[in-house]
Amino acid sequence: MSNARKRPGLGGLAFLGVSCSLAAYFTYSAVQGNYGLFRRIQIESDVAQLEARRAALTTEIAVLENKTRRMSDDYLDLDLLDERARAVLGMVRADEIVIR
């Protein structure tokens, strides 16, 4: 028996290199890829912003629906009619003084 040391073959080193490269690639993709963690955080932030905007728009729609109902033929709010006539047409009553 001889005491000759065996050197690792190039195949083992190539396998190790390819394995490390694939592991690094998949780790990078899992963190920063199109479907990675950073993209998920960004999408969740966008969802939160859009939900807040939707809530604001829902409130605005409710206000406009209320004003529309108050200006309809079935239910006429004279105060709202007076306010809109003043704002849109620039109307004033005879007993008012306009200061500009």
N, C-alpha and C positions, 0 to 999 in steps of 0.2 A: 504494500500500500504506500502510496506516495502522499506527501503532505502538500500537494499542489492546491492552491486556492482556486476556486472557480469564480470567475468574474460574471456578474449578471449580464445576460444577453441584451442586445439592443432592442429586442422585442419587448422585454419587460419595461425598459425605459420609455419606449414609444407608447406602450399601453398606459403607463403612468402619466405621460405628457398629455395624451389625448383625453384621459379621464379628468385630469385637472382642468384642461381647457374647457371641456363640456360642463363641468361643475361650475366654473367661473361664468360661462355664458348663461347657463340657466339661472344662476343666482342673480346676475345682472338683469336678466329679463323679468324675473319675478319681482324685482324691486322697481326698476325704471322702465320696463317695457310698456306696450300699449295696454296691457291688462295687469300691470304691476301694482304695487302698493301705493306709489305716489299718484298714479293715475286714478286709483280708487278714491284716495283722499280728495283729489281735485273734483271728481264727479260728485262726491258727497257734499262738498262745499257748494258746488253749482246747484245741486238739488235743494239745499237749504235756502240759497238766495232766491231761487225760482219759487219755492213755496212761500217765502215772505212776500214776494212780488204778487203772487196769486192771491194771497190774503188781502193785500192792499187793494188790488183790482176788484176783488169781491166786495169789499167795503164800499169802494167807489161806485160799483154797479148798484148796490143797494141804495145808496144815497140818490143816484140818478133815477132809479125806479120809483123811489118815494116822491121825488120832485115831479116826475112824469105823471104819477097817479094824482098828485095834488093839483096838477094843471089840466086834468082830463075833464070831460063833460059831466061825468058822474059825480065828481067831488071837486069843486072849485075852491081853492084857498085864495081869498081875496088879498091877504097880506103878501103871499108869494107872487100873485099877479101884479100887484102894485110894485113890488121890489124889482121884478123882471122888466116891467115897463119903464121904470126909472133907469135901470142899468142899460137896457138895449136902446130905447128910444130917446133917452135923456129928458124924460118928462118931469115936470115939477108941478106942484099944486100952486094955486093962486096966492095962498097965504104964506108961502115959503120964500126965503131969501137965499139966493145962490151966491156962494163965495168961492172964487177961483183963485 
